[in-house]
Amino acid sequence: MLEKRPDPDEEYREWEYPDPEDVADLANLPFEDEPQSSGRPRIPIMKIGGAFMLLAFVGSLLLPLLGLLNSGGEQSGTDTALEDQVYQQWIGSSVSAALNGYEGGDQVQYLGVQFGDSVQDPIVGILSEDVDTRSGSGIVTLQGYSLAVLQDMFSDERAQSVTLVWLGSTIDSIGGKSTQEVVVMIGMLRQTAEGIDWASIGPADLRYVADFYQERSPTSEGSL
């Protein structure tokens, strides 16, 4: 997944809804910086409008390694894979710093990143641990975090499109198990971000300036 890159002469497309499998994979990522001995349960499978076939995260980690083996040891392929892995690590550090630097940063947690059509299209998963996502004030809180993350992500020239996927816990009405569902999804293109005066907008403005903005229906037990 880290080796997805557009052709050099390919024009960048408009923001596209991410592949549901990429979004679903975010629910299976282990917590960042969580010790293996921790008693904290791993994030359970989430529902996204119905049952999706989930891909093993280990498989996505093996893809760049398989690509290196198939390349015959070409230096250019190795350099590209390393650059992509460095970018993935940078995203984790950048998003975590933006979340921690925002007021009440201990309420949420960075989960991980998947990539859409290319490494220029990061899909970032964030867990809203202690935010009441069913209240208006809780949604405003997520919007505030999102502004901080988007501004930081677009400060780096590599991202051309960023999608933020906010996940929240819910109880399965049938099995009674805790699952993850998408509570807010936000998509933004670089050209949009470059036209925003970040200092002049507030959290509630995000729904109007983003290229894509969707919240979970207040009356729905399902997800986006």
MDAnalysis code that builds the backbone (N, CA, C; Angstrom):
import MDAnalysis as mda
import numpy as np

u = mda.Universe.empty(672, n_residues=224, atom_resindex=np.repeat(np.arange(224), 3), trajectory=True)
u.add_TopologyAttr("name", ["N", "CA", "C"] * 224)
u.add_TopologyAttr("resid", np.arange(1, 225))
u.add_TopologyAttr("resname", ["MET", "LEU", "GLU", "LYS", "ARG", "PRO", "ASP", "PRO", "ASP", "GLU", "GLU", "TYR", "ARG", "GLU", "TRP", "GLU", "TYR", "PRO", "ASP", "PRO", "GLU", "ASP", "VAL", "ALA", "ASP", "LEU", "ALA", "ASN", "LEU", "PRO", "PHE", "GLU", "ASP", "GLU", "PRO", "GLN", "SER", "SER", "GLY", "ARG", "PRO", "ARG", "ILE", "PRO", "ILE", "MET", "LYS", "ILE", "GLY", "GLY", "ALA", "PHE", "MET", "LEU", "LEU", "ALA", "PHE", "VAL", "GLY", "SER", "LEU", "LEU", "LEU", "PRO", "LEU", "LEU", "GLY", "LEU", "LEU", "ASN", "SER", "GLY", "GLY", "GLU", "GLN", "SER", "GLY", "THR", "ASP", "THR", "ALA", "LEU", "GLU", "ASP", "GLN", "VAL", "TYR", "GLN", "GLN", "TRP", "ILE", "GLY", "SER", "SER", "VAL", "SER", "ALA", "ALA", "LEU", "ASN", "GLY", "TYR", "GLU", "GLY", "GLY", "ASP", "GLN", "VAL", "GLN", "TYR", "LEU", "GLY", "VAL", "GLN", "PHE", "GLY", "ASP", "SER", "VAL", "GLN", "ASP", "PRO", "ILE", "VAL", "GLY", "ILE", "LEU", "SER", "GLU", "ASP", "VAL", "ASP", "THR", "ARG", "SER", "GLY", "SER", "GLY", "ILE", "VAL", "THR", "LEU", "GLN", "GLY", "TYR", "SER", "LEU", "ALA", "VAL", "LEU", "GLN", "ASP", "MET", "PHE", "SER", "ASP", "GLU", "ARG", "ALA", "GLN", "SER", "VAL", "THR", "LEU", "VAL", "TRP", "LEU", "GLY", "SER", "THR", "ILE", "ASP", "SER", "ILE", "GLY", "GLY", "LYS", "SER", "THR", "GLN", "GLU", "VAL", "VAL", "VAL", "MET", "ILE", "GLY", "MET", "LEU", "ARG", "GLN", "THR", "ALA", "GLU", "GLY", "ILE", "ASP", "TRP", "ALA", "SER", "ILE", "GLY", "PRO", "ALA", "ASP", "LEU", "ARG", "TYR", "VAL", "ALA", "ASP", "PHE", "TYR", "GLN", "GLU", "ARG", "SER", "PRO", "THR", "SER", "GLU", "GLY", "SER", "LEU"])
u.atoms.positions = np.array([
    [0.814, -1.201, 0.000],
    [0.000, 0.000, 0.000],
    [0.852, 1.257, 0.000],
    [2.090, 1.117, 0.497],
    [2.957, 2.279, 0.545],
    [3.566, 2.605, -0.813],
    [3.416, 1.708, -1.789],
    [4.053, 1.928, -3.076],
    [3.114, 2.550, -4.098],
    [1.911, 2.915, -3.712],
    [0.980, 3.533, -4.646],
    [1.449, 4.939, -4.984],
    [1.720, 5.166, -6.228],
    [2.147, 6.488, -6.668],
    [1.525, 6.796, -8.016],
    [1.113, 8.047, -8.251],
    [0.562, 8.395, -9.559],
    [1.667, 8.476, -10.601],
    [1.294, 8.321, -11.857],
    [2.268, 8.496, -12.925],
    [2.726, 9.947, -12.958],
    [3.981, 10.194, -13.371],
    [4.511, 11.570, -13.369],
    [3.669, 12.548, -14.174],
    [3.050, 12.068, -15.276],
    [2.268, 12.972, -16.118],
    [0.789, 12.953, -15.793],
    [0.420, 12.314, -14.704],
    [-0.987, 12.201, -14.332],
    [-1.434, 13.436, -13.555],
    [-2.519, 14.034, -13.997],
    [-3.054, 15.203, -13.290],
    [-3.789, 14.741, -12.048],
    [-3.696, 15.557, -10.999],
    [-4.336, 15.173, -9.751],
    [-5.850, 15.325, -9.867],
    [-6.555, 14.301, -9.402],
    [-8.013, 14.300, -9.519],
    [-8.653, 15.026, -8.349],
    [-9.985, 15.161, -8.422],
    [-10.732, 15.753, -7.334],
    [-10.759, 14.780, -6.160],
    [-11.129, 15.316, -4.985],
    [-11.218, 14.460, -3.808],
    [-12.214, 13.347, -4.076],
    [-11.835, 12.120, -3.728],
    [-12.687, 10.974, -3.939],
    [-12.970, 10.282, -2.623],
    [-14.172, 9.738, -2.501],
    [-14.535, 8.990, -1.293],
    [-13.592, 7.802, -1.163],
    [-12.996, 7.603, -0.001],
    [-12.006, 6.526, 0.150],
    [-12.629, 5.144, 0.016],
    [-11.809, 4.199, -0.365],
    [-12.227, 2.807, -0.454],
    [-12.691, 2.352, 0.929],
    [-13.909, 1.779, 1.035],
    [-14.401, 1.332, 2.346],
    [-13.450, 0.373, 3.044],
    [-12.704, -0.450, 2.281],
    [-11.769, -1.371, 2.909],
    [-10.617, -0.618, 3.571],
    [-10.177, 0.490, 2.953],
    [-9.119, 1.301, 3.566],
    [-9.605, 1.900, 4.879],
    [-10.858, 2.362, 4.874],
    [-11.426, 2.941, 6.093],
    [-11.615, 1.866, 7.154],
    [-12.110, 0.701, 6.730],
    [-12.352, -0.384, 7.679],
    [-11.059, -0.881, 8.306],
    [-9.973, -0.882, 7.541],
    [-8.689, -1.334, 8.073],
    [-8.232, -0.492, 9.257],
    [-8.621, 0.775, 9.280],
    [-8.191, 1.653, 10.368],
    [-8.701, 1.162, 11.712],
    [-9.827, 0.460, 11.716],
    [-10.399, -0.030, 12.970],
    [-9.593, -1.163, 13.570],
    [-8.761, -1.798, 12.759],
    [-7.973, -2.927, 13.252],
    [-6.543, -2.562, 13.592],
    [-6.172, -1.307, 13.397],
    [-4.813, -0.897, 13.726],
    [-4.624, -0.872, 15.238],
    [-3.481, -1.358, 15.744],
    [-3.227, -1.287, 17.187],
    [-3.006, 0.145, 17.611],
    [-3.253, 0.428, 18.887],
    [-3.032, 1.765, 19.415],
    [-1.581, 2.153, 19.252],
    [-1.338, 3.429, 18.897],
    [0.024, 3.930, 18.787],
    [0.681, 3.969, 20.159],
    [1.946, 3.506, 20.207],
    [2.761, 3.571, 21.428],
    [2.168, 2.793, 22.589],
    [1.311, 1.808, 22.308],
    [0.729, 1.031, 23.395],
    [1.617, -0.171, 23.701],
    [2.071, -0.342, 24.949],
    [2.908, -1.488, 25.283],
    [2.165, -2.786, 25.036],
    [2.875, -3.835, 24.622],
    [2.234, -5.104, 24.355],
    [1.677, -5.722, 25.620],
    [2.248, -5.367, 26.760],
    [1.784, -5.926, 28.023],
    [0.548, -5.217, 28.548],
    [0.120, -4.165, 27.871],
    [-1.024, -3.402, 28.339],
    [-2.272, -4.260, 28.339],
    [-3.107, -4.076, 29.349],
    [-4.360, -4.812, 29.420],
    [-5.456, -4.202, 28.593],
    [-5.140, -3.116, 27.903],
    [-6.156, -2.422, 27.120],
    [-6.553, -3.268, 25.923],
    [-7.846, -3.503, 25.693],
    [-8.267, -4.360, 24.588],
    [-7.952, -3.731, 23.249],
    [-7.726, -4.570, 22.259],
    [-7.499, -4.091, 20.911],
    [-8.809, -3.566, 20.340],
    [-8.702, -2.615, 19.435],
    [-9.900, -2.001, 18.880],
    [-10.711, -3.060, 18.156],
    [-11.999, -3.207, 18.444],
    [-12.808, -4.226, 17.775],
    [-13.173, -3.812, 16.366],
    [-13.765, -4.749, 15.639],
    [-14.204, -4.489, 14.266],
    [-15.306, -3.447, 14.266],
    [-15.277, -2.520, 13.309],
    [-16.312, -1.495, 13.228],
    [-17.304, -1.811, 12.136],
    [-18.444, -1.141, 12.175],
    [-19.465, -1.260, 11.153],
    [-19.448, 0.004, 10.332],
    [-19.477, -0.133, 9.017],
    [-19.553, 1.028, 8.132],
    [-20.689, 0.777, 7.173],
    [-21.913, 1.043, 7.623],
    [-23.079, 0.890, 6.778],
    [-23.400, -0.558, 6.474],
    [-22.786, -1.498, 7.128],
    [-22.999, -2.911, 6.839],
    [-21.696, -3.652, 7.052],
    [-21.684, -4.932, 6.762],
    [-20.494, -5.744, 6.991],
    [-19.547, -5.658, 5.813],
    [-18.290, -5.267, 6.091],
    [-17.251, -5.226, 5.062],
    [-16.249, -6.349, 5.333],
    [-15.712, -6.887, 4.278],
    [-14.651, -7.878, 4.418],
    [-13.376, -7.148, 4.830],
    [-12.862, -7.492, 6.010],
    [-11.706, -6.787, 6.569],
    [-10.406, -7.438, 6.114],
    [-9.452, -6.610, 5.751],
    [-8.132, -7.088, 5.337],
    [-7.203, -7.096, 6.532],
    [-6.387, -8.087, 6.630],
    [-5.432, -8.179, 7.743],
    [-4.378, -7.092, 7.610],
    [-4.144, -6.396, 8.717],
    [-3.178, -5.297, 8.671],
    [-1.769, -5.813, 8.394],
    [-1.514, -7.047, 8.823],
    [-0.200, -7.610, 8.555],
    [0.046, -7.689, 7.056],
    [-1.001, -7.992, 6.301],
    [-0.856, -8.073, 4.854],
    [-0.423, -6.758, 4.263],
    [-0.994, -5.655, 4.771],
    [-0.631, -4.353, 4.233],
    [0.809, -3.997, 4.575],
    [1.315, -4.528, 5.701],
    [2.709, -4.274, 6.052],
    [3.669, -5.065, 5.166],
    [3.207, -6.229, 4.685],
    [4.069, -7.069, 3.869],
    [4.171, -6.604, 2.430],
    [3.190, -5.838, 1.975],
    [3.179, -5.416, 0.580],
    [4.456, -4.695, 0.155],
    [4.926, -3.686, 0.910],
    [6.168, -3.039, 0.476],
    [7.368, -3.978, 0.472],
    [7.377, -4.977, 1.394],
    [8.472, -5.916, 1.423],
    [8.453, -6.817, 0.196],
    [7.244, -7.258, -0.188],
    [7.117, -8.073, -1.385],
    [7.519, -7.289, -2.618],
    [7.173, -5.992, -2.614],
    [7.541, -5.150, -3.745],
    [9.050, -5.051, -3.886],
    [9.739, -4.999, -2.745],
    [11.200, -4.919, -2.788],
    [11.805, -6.210, -3.329],
    [11.212, -7.359, -2.941],
    [11.726, -8.631, -3.420],
    [11.537, -8.774, -4.925],
    [10.381, -8.308, -5.415],
    [10.085, -8.422, -6.838],
    [10.877, -7.438, -7.679],
    [11.432, -6.427, -7.063],
    [12.144, -5.404, -7.821],
    [13.543, -5.839, -8.217],
    [13.978, -6.990, -7.675],
    [15.314, -7.462, -8.009],
    [16.390, -6.654, -7.325],
    [16.026, -5.973, -6.233],
    [17.013, -5.220, -5.474],
    [17.398, -3.915, -6.100],
    [16.562, -3.380, -6.962],
    [16.877, -2.104, -7.592],
    [16.915, -1.001, -6.536],
    [17.916, -0.160, -6.588],
    [18.107, 0.886, -5.583],
    [16.964, 1.889, -5.593],
    [16.451, 2.172, -6.803],
    [15.376, 3.163, -6.886],
    [14.131, 2.688, -6.166],
    [13.830, 1.374, -6.290],
    [12.659, 0.835, -5.603],
    [12.844, 0.863, -4.104],
    [14.054, 0.575, -3.657],
    [14.343, 0.606, -2.228],
    [14.204, 2.017, -1.673],
    [14.737, 2.976, -2.397],
    [14.661, 4.369, -1.955],
    [13.213, 4.834, -1.859],
    [12.410, 4.447, -2.848],
    [11.000, 4.852, -2.846],
    [10.269, 4.264, -1.656],
    [10.489, 2.973, -1.389],
    [9.828, 2.328, -0.262],
    [10.230, 2.971, 1.060],
    [11.522, 3.283, 1.195],
    [11.990, 3.916, 2.423],
    [11.397, 5.309, 2.594],
    [11.313, 6.051, 1.497],
    [10.718, 7.386, 1.558],
    [9.262, 7.308, 1.994],
    [8.542, 6.325, 1.466],
    [7.127, 6.181, 1.814],
    [6.954, 5.794, 3.280],
    [7.837, 4.933, 3.773],
    [7.761, 4.533, 5.171],
    [8.101, 5.702, 6.094],
    [9.078, 6.509, 5.685],
    [9.407, 7.705, 6.456],
    [8.218, 8.655, 6.494],
    [7.532, 8.787, 5.362],
    [6.353, 9.661, 5.316],
    [5.258, 9.124, 6.227],
    [5.060, 7.815, 6.237],
    [4.056, 7.225, 7.117],
    [4.371, 7.516, 8.580],
    [5.644, 7.406, 8.933],
    [6.050, 7.707, 10.303],
    [5.873, 9.194, 10.618],
    [6.169, 10.040, 9.627],
    [5.999, 11.479, 9.837],
    [4.534, 11.809, 10.092],
    [3.644, 11.170, 9.356],
    [2.214, 11.414, 9.556],
    [1.816, 11.069, 10.985],
    [2.279, 9.920, 11.464],
    [1.946, 9.525, 12.835],
    [2.435, 10.537, 13.857],
    [3.673, 10.983, 13.701],
    [4.225, 11.955, 14.647],
    [3.519, 13.297, 14.539],
    [3.239, 13.727, 13.303],
    [2.615, 15.022, 13.078],
    [1.190, 15.071, 13.618],
    [0.419, 14.022, 13.315],
    [-0.974, 13.989, 13.780],
    [-1.025, 13.907, 15.303],
    [-0.196, 13.063, 15.880],
    [-0.180, 12.932, 17.342],
    [0.186, 14.249, 18.006],
    [1.167, 14.957, 17.448],
    [1.579, 16.246, 18.014],
    [0.460, 17.273, 17.895],
    [-0.237, 17.290, 16.757],
    [-1.333, 18.235, 16.568],
    [-2.467, 17.957, 17.552],
    [-2.758, 16.682, 17.774],
    [-3.825, 16.314, 18.715],
    [-3.435, 16.664, 20.145],
    [-2.214, 16.352, 20.508],
    [-1.759, 16.625, 21.873],
    [-1.627, 18.115, 22.142],
    [-1.344, 18.882, 21.085],
    [-1.192, 20.321, 21.255],
    [-2.501, 21.068, 21.325],
    [-3.590, 20.387, 20.966],
    [-4.904, 21.029, 21.020],
    [-5.487, 20.855, 22.414],
    [-6.318, 21.780, 22.814],
    [-6.916, 21.740, 24.153],
    [-7.647, 20.421, 24.390],
    [-7.321, 19.746, 25.471],
    [-7.971, 18.470, 25.789],
    [-7.464, 17.338, 24.935],
    [-6.162, 17.366, 24.595],
    [-5.603, 16.371, 23.700],
    [-5.669, 14.940, 24.199],
    [-5.910, 14.755, 25.503],
    [-5.978, 13.402, 26.037],
    [-7.328, 12.744, 25.762],
    [-8.228, 13.449, 25.088],
    [-9.553, 12.899, 24.803],
    [-9.581, 12.027, 23.553],
    [-8.561, 12.135, 22.725],
    [-8.550, 11.430, 21.446],
    [-7.201, 10.751, 21.241],
    [-7.138, 9.862, 20.238],
    [-5.891, 9.144, 19.999],
    [-5.738, 8.807, 18.521],
    [-4.546, 9.049, 18.018],
    [-4.214, 8.688, 16.637],
    [-4.168, 7.172, 16.519],
    [-4.825, 6.633, 15.477],
    [-4.851, 5.191, 15.265],
    [-3.832, 4.740, 14.224],
    [-3.817, 5.402, 13.085],
    [-2.915, 4.987, 12.018],
    [-3.334, 5.611, 10.709],
    [-2.691, 5.189, 9.620],
    [-2.958, 5.769, 8.314],
    [-3.004, 4.684, 7.262],
    [-3.911, 4.828, 6.325],
    [-3.968, 4.034, 5.110],
    [-3.818, 5.016, 3.952],
    [-3.563, 4.477, 2.751],
    [-3.420, 5.346, 1.594],
    [-4.452, 4.984, 0.533],
    [-4.961, 6.024, -0.139],
    [-5.959, 5.819, -1.172],
    [-5.315, 5.457, -2.489],
    [-5.504, 6.302, -3.502],
    [-4.948, 6.026, -4.819],
    [-3.433, 6.162, -4.852],
    [-2.852, 6.880, -3.919],
    [-1.399, 7.046, -3.878],
    [-0.995, 7.482, -2.485],
    [0.323, 7.570, -2.269],
    [0.814, 8.026, -0.968],
    [0.517, 9.499, -0.765],
    [0.040, 10.165, -1.793],
    [-0.348, 11.567, -1.669],
    [-1.747, 11.719, -1.074],
    [-2.433, 10.594, -0.851],
    [-3.817, 10.620, -0.368],
    [-3.959, 9.915, 0.973],
    [-3.331, 10.392, 2.039],
    [-3.437, 9.699, 3.321],
    [-4.857, 9.727, 3.890],
    [-5.268, 8.589, 4.431],
    [-6.546, 8.447, 5.126],
    [-6.200, 8.190, 6.590],
    [-6.435, 9.170, 7.417],
    [-5.970, 9.148, 8.809],
    [-7.105, 8.748, 9.738],
    [-6.857, 7.743, 10.557],
    [-7.845, 7.291, 11.534],
    [-7.549, 7.838, 12.919],
    [-8.577, 8.385, 13.579],
    [-8.433, 8.947, 14.926],
    [-9.576, 8.436, 15.788],
    [-9.280, 8.000, 16.988],
    [-10.280, 7.489, 17.911],
    [-10.724, 8.581, 18.870],
    [-12.019, 8.831, 18.925],
    [-12.565, 9.829, 19.857],
    [-12.928, 9.121, 21.155],
    [-11.927, 8.923, 21.999],
    [-12.094, 8.113, 23.208],
    [-13.070, 8.720, 24.218],
    [-12.826, 9.958, 24.611],
    [-13.589, 10.563, 25.706],
    [-14.393, 11.781, 25.257],
    [-14.784, 11.793, 23.988],
    [-15.599, 12.885, 23.461],
    [-17.005, 12.363, 23.208],
    [-18.005, 13.075, 23.700],
    [-19.391, 12.688, 23.461],
    [-19.756, 13.058, 22.029],
    [-19.615, 12.094, 21.128],
    [-19.828, 12.374, 19.705],
    [-21.298, 12.483, 19.336],
    [-22.181, 12.253, 20.282],
    [-23.615, 12.399, 20.001],
    [-24.154, 13.764, 20.429],
    [-23.258, 14.604, 20.923],
    [-23.660, 15.952, 21.318],
    [-23.059, 16.975, 20.365],
    [-23.722, 18.125, 20.265],
    [-23.220, 19.182, 19.404],
    [-21.862, 19.677, 19.848],
    [-21.668, 19.802, 21.145],
    [-20.373, 20.281, 21.648],
    [-19.268, 19.274, 21.373],
    [-19.608, 17.986, 21.405],
    [-18.622, 16.965, 21.113],
    [-18.171, 17.021, 19.663],
    [-19.100, 17.257, 18.746],
    [-18.757, 17.368, 17.331],
    [-17.875, 18.593, 17.098],
    [-18.188, 19.693, 17.777],
    [-17.357, 20.898, 17.646],
    [-15.942, 20.608, 18.132],
    [-15.826, 19.810, 19.180],
    [-14.506, 19.437, 19.685],
    [-13.721, 18.665, 18.620],
    [-14.370, 17.716, 17.950],
    [-13.705, 16.961, 16.878],
    [-13.334, 17.871, 15.716],
    [-14.170, 18.840, 15.430],
    [-13.867, 19.796, 14.364],
    [-12.620, 20.615, 14.701],
    [-12.500, 20.976, 15.973],
    [-11.320, 21.732, 16.402],
    [-10.047, 20.925, 16.256],
    [-10.101, 19.662, 16.693],
    [-8.960, 18.780, 16.491],
    [-8.631, 18.659, 15.005],
    [-9.659, 18.516, 14.188],
    [-9.468, 18.317, 12.751],
    [-8.787, 19.509, 12.102],
    [-9.167, 20.696, 12.498],
    [-8.512, 21.886, 11.965],
    [-7.015, 21.858, 12.251],
    [-6.662, 21.501, 13.475],
    [-5.247, 21.454, 13.854],
    [-4.495, 20.413, 13.034],
    [-5.109, 19.248, 12.838],
    [-4.462, 18.173, 12.089],
    [-4.312, 18.540, 10.612],
    [-5.373, 19.063, 10.010],
    [-5.324, 19.413, 8.585],
    [-4.281, 20.491, 8.308],
    [-4.258, 21.497, 9.156],
    [-3.287, 22.574, 8.964],
    [-1.861, 22.026, 9.030],
    [-1.629, 21.116, 9.954],
    [-0.299, 20.549, 10.095],
    [0.039, 19.623, 8.929],
    [-0.924, 18.820, 8.492],
    [-0.687, 17.890, 7.384],
    [-0.330, 18.628, 6.103],
    [-1.017, 19.736, 5.829],
    [-0.785, 20.458, 4.592],
    [0.414, 21.402, 4.677],
    [1.036, 21.478, 5.847],
    [2.276, 22.249, 5.946],
    [3.421, 21.501, 5.268],
    [3.203, 20.219, 5.029],
    [4.167, 19.396, 4.307],
    [3.681, 19.238, 2.871],
    [4.595, 19.317, 1.901],
    [4.215, 19.351, 0.489],
    [3.784, 18.007, -0.071],
    [3.962, 16.911, 0.668],
    [3.675, 15.593, 0.099],
    [2.184, 15.296, -0.024],
    [1.360, 15.773, 0.886],
    [-0.071, 15.465, 0.843],
    [-0.789, 16.344, -0.177],
    [-1.514, 15.709, -1.083],
    [-2.353, 16.431, -2.032],
    [-3.821, 16.325, -1.666],
    [-4.157, 15.325, -0.882],
    [-5.526, 15.128, -0.406],
    [-5.446, 14.426, 0.938],
    [-6.180, 14.924, 1.926],
    [-6.181, 14.326, 3.258],
    [-7.616, 14.000, 3.664],
    [-7.812, 12.790, 4.140],
    [-9.117, 12.382, 4.663],
    [-8.950, 12.014, 6.132],
    [-9.760, 12.609, 6.989],
    [-9.763, 12.288, 8.413],
    [-10.986, 11.436, 8.711],
    [-10.759, 10.306, 9.343],
    [-11.848, 9.400, 9.722],
    [-11.879, 9.308, 11.242],
    [-12.917, 9.883, 11.827],
    [-13.085, 9.845, 13.280],
    [-13.939, 8.634, 13.643],
    [-13.427, 7.811, 14.557],
    [-14.114, 6.600, 14.982],
    [-14.584, 6.732, 16.424],
    [-15.760, 6.186, 16.685],
    [-16.296, 6.179, 18.035],
    [-16.830, 4.808, 18.368],
    [-16.910, 4.483, 19.635],
    [-17.386, 3.171, 20.072],
    [-18.901, 3.149, 20.173],
    [-19.468, 2.004, 19.847],
    [-20.896, 1.796, 20.011],
    [-21.125, 0.346, 20.394],
    [-22.267, 0.064, 20.999],
    [-22.588, -1.295, 21.421],
    [-23.495, -1.943, 20.386],
    [-23.078, -3.101, 19.901],
    [-23.872, -3.849, 18.937],
    [-25.173, -4.286, 19.595],
    [-26.299, -3.889, 19.000],
    [-27.604, -4.193, 19.579],
    [-27.922, -5.684, 19.544],
    [-27.235, -6.429, 18.679],
    [-27.510, -7.864, 18.558],
    [-26.577, -8.672, 19.461],
    [-25.284, -8.487, 19.299],
    [-24.338, -9.278, 20.078],
    [-23.916, -8.639, 21.383],
    [-24.225, -7.340, 21.551],
    [-23.842, -6.645, 22.766],
    [-22.370, -6.351, 22.874],
    [-21.657, -6.474, 21.747],
    [-20.221, -6.222, 21.751],
    [-19.923, -4.788, 21.337],
    [-18.802, -4.269, 21.841],
    [-18.378, -2.922, 21.477],
    [-17.743, -2.955, 20.097],
    [-18.213, -2.093, 19.200],
    [-17.656, -2.001, 17.853],
    [-17.310, -0.554, 17.564],
    [-16.592, -0.344, 16.470],
    [-16.218, 1.004, 16.071],
    [-17.054, 1.435, 14.874],
    [-17.481, 2.686, 14.874],
    [-18.205, 3.229, 13.737],
    [-17.659, 4.611, 13.411],
    [-17.818, 4.996, 12.160],
    [-17.375, 6.318, 11.726],
    [-18.376, 7.356, 12.228],
    [-17.882, 8.346, 12.948],
    [-18.776, 9.394, 13.453],
    [-18.643, 10.681, 12.644],
    [-17.437, 10.942, 12.133],
    [-17.222, 12.106, 11.272],
    [-16.157, 11.737, 10.240],
    [-16.400, 12.135, 8.989],
    [-15.390, 11.969, 7.945],
    [-15.218, 13.304, 7.234],
    [-13.954, 13.724, 7.080],
    [-13.645, 15.028, 6.489],
    [-12.587, 14.844, 5.416],
    [-12.822, 15.398, 4.241],
    [-11.847, 15.327, 3.161],
    [-11.498, 16.713, 2.658],
    [-10.218, 16.919, 2.372],
    [-9.781, 18.229, 1.886],
    [-8.642, 18.073, 0.885],
    [-8.673, 18.874, -0.185],
    [-7.627, 18.918, -1.192],
    [-6.609, 20.008, -0.849],
    [-5.405, 19.840, -1.371],
    [-4.368, 20.828, -1.119],
    [-4.767, 22.207, -1.621],
    [-5.341, 22.289, -2.833],
    [-5.699, 23.609, -3.355],
    [-6.736, 24.304, -2.480],
    [-7.594, 23.520, -1.831],
    [-8.553, 24.091, -0.887],
    [-7.829, 24.603, 0.353],
    [-6.926, 23.777, 0.886],
    [-6.194, 24.150, 2.099],
    [-5.363, 25.409, 1.891],
    [-4.779, 25.528, 0.702],
    [-3.926, 26.690, 0.431],
    [-4.733, 27.977, 0.310],
    [-6.028, 27.863, 0.089],
    [-6.869, 29.051, -0.007],
    [-7.537, 29.439, 1.305],
    [-7.235, 28.712, 2.375],
    [-7.868, 28.965, 3.672],
    [-6.975, 29.842, 4.544],
    [-7.559, 30.851, 5.139],
    [-6.876, 31.638, 6.162],
    [-7.166, 30.953, 7.495],
    [-6.276, 30.044, 7.899],
    [-6.537, 29.198, 9.050],
    [-6.762, 29.989, 10.340],
    [-6.133, 31.136, 10.435],
    [-6.264, 31.931, 11.658],
    [-7.636, 32.583, 11.785],
    [-8.362, 32.656, 10.679],
    [-9.644, 33.375, 10.699],
    [-10.861, 32.461, 10.786],
    [-10.664, 31.152, 10.792],
    [-11.808, 30.249, 10.860],
    [-11.811, 29.492, 12.178],
    [-13.004, 29.063, 12.581],
    [-13.165, 28.311, 13.805],
    [-13.621, 26.898, 13.509],
    [-13.719, 26.056, 14.535],
    [-14.108, 24.657, 14.341],
    [-15.411, 24.478, 13.568],
    [-16.423, 25.281, 13.877],
    [-17.721, 25.115, 13.225],
    [-17.689, 25.468, 11.744],
    [-16.638, 26.172, 11.302],
    [-16.537, 26.550, 9.885],
    [-16.040, 25.403, 9.016],
    [-15.511, 24.370, 9.634],
    [-14.871, 23.303, 8.867],
    [-15.841, 22.620, 7.908],
    [-17.078, 22.439, 8.331],
    [-18.050, 21.766, 7.467],
    [-18.308, 22.549, 6.176],
    [-18.018, 23.844, 6.202],
    [-18.282, 24.677, 5.024],
    [-17.061, 24.837, 4.118],
    [-15.863, 24.707, 4.676],
    [-14.656, 24.920, 3.873],
    [-14.057, 23.618, 3.358],
    [-14.412, 22.486, 3.965],
    [-13.859, 21.198, 3.522],
    [-14.477, 20.784, 2.191],
    [-13.738, 20.005, 1.430],
    [-14.269, 19.484, 0.168],
    [-15.304, 18.402, 0.415],
    [-15.179, 17.701, 1.544],
    [-16.169, 16.692, 1.924],
    [-16.326, 16.733, 3.432],
    [-17.573, 16.698, 3.885],
    [-17.836, 16.680, 5.321],
    [-19.102, 15.876, 5.561],
    [-19.012, 14.876, 6.437],
    [-20.182, 14.058, 6.746],
    [-20.133, 13.601, 8.185],
    [-21.278, 13.692, 8.864],
    [-21.415, 13.219, 10.235],
    [-22.358, 12.039, 10.272],
    [-22.193, 11.211, 11.288],
    [-23.124, 10.137, 11.516],
    [-24.496, 10.716, 11.842],
    [-25.525, 10.100, 11.327],
    [-26.879, 10.559, 11.620],
    [-27.163, 10.403, 13.102],
    [-27.689, 11.458, 13.778],
    [-27.949, 11.384, 15.213],
    [-28.920, 10.287, 15.598],
    [-29.790, 9.893, 14.654],
    [-30.820, 8.901, 14.966],
    [-30.419, 7.507, 14.527],
    [-29.226, 7.376, 13.965],
    [-28.807, 6.088, 13.416],
    [-27.837, 5.388, 14.337],
    [-28.007, 4.089, 14.470],
    [-27.056, 3.284, 15.240],
    [-25.940, 2.801, 14.366],
    [-26.095, 2.970, 13.057],
    [-25.064, 2.547, 12.115],
    [-24.063, 3.647, 11.924],
    [-23.309, 3.558, 10.855],
    [-22.272, 4.537, 10.583],
    [-22.429, 5.062, 9.197],
    [-21.484, 5.933, 8.797],
    [-21.542, 6.573, 7.503],
    [-21.573, 5.579, 6.380],
])
